[in-house]
Amino acid sequence: MKKHATSIESATTRAGVLKHMKHITRVDGPTTHGYQVRFYGLGHPGDAISRYFGDPRYGSPAKALRAAVKCRNAVLKDLRSGGLK
């Protein structure tokens, strides 16, 4: 029974993490480390928003992620209010 509770807790935690990271991708290449915020399909073919938040520029992965989340939230707010066209 305890294993089942752990599975439910894990699923809940994963769902929260997935929601928190929606539209945000971690990029770790040989020389690139940071987070990218991406929105596609904004009404017209080829419309997209893409912003990159590099760890070195923001000082740490945590600060880069905070900046990416802030950007993502601002874009979502603009999309909901009809501000981006």
N, C-alpha and C positions, 0 to 999 in steps of 0.2 A: 504493500500500500504506500509506503513512504516513497518508493521509486516513482510511483504515479504522481505524487505531489511534486516531486522534483521536476518531472517532465512538464507539468503544468506551469510551475514557476519559471522554468527555462523558456517555455514558449512565450509566456507573458513578457519576460525580459527581452527576448529576441524581437518581439513585436514592437516594444518600446524603442529599442535601438534602431530597428528598421524605419520606424516613423521619424525618429530624430534625424536619421541620415538620408531621408528622401531627397532626391535631386543632388546629393553630395557624394562624390566619389573620391576615395583616397588614391593618390598617384605616387608610386614609389618606383622610380626608374634608376638607372645608373647615376644620373646627375640631377634628377628631379624628384623632389619630395614636397608634397603639399596636398591640398584639397581642391577639387574642381566642382563648381556649382554649374549645373546644366539644366536647361529647359528647352524642350523641342516641341514642335507642333503648336505654335502660338497663334494659329489662325491662317497664316499664309504659307504655302509650300516653301521650305527653306528657312523659315523664321526660327531663330534659336537665340538663346542667351547662354553665354559661357564665360565664366570668370574663374581665374586661378588664384589661389591663396597659398603661396610658398612658405614652407617652414622657416627658411633663413630670413625672409623679409619680415615675418611676424614674430620671430624670436624663438618659437617653439611649435611643435605640432599642435599642442593644446590651444595656443593663441591663434594659429592659422585656422583651426576648426571653429573656434568661436567667431572669427571674422566670416568664415564661409556660412555658418548658420545665420548670422546677422544679415548677410547679403541675401541668402535664400528666403528668409522671412520677409525682407523688404520687397523682393520680387513677387512673392506670393500675395502680399498685401496689395501691391500695385495691380496685379492680375485680377484680384477679386474686386477691386474698385473700378476696373476698366481703364486704369491709367496707362498700361502698356498696350500699344497697338501696332 
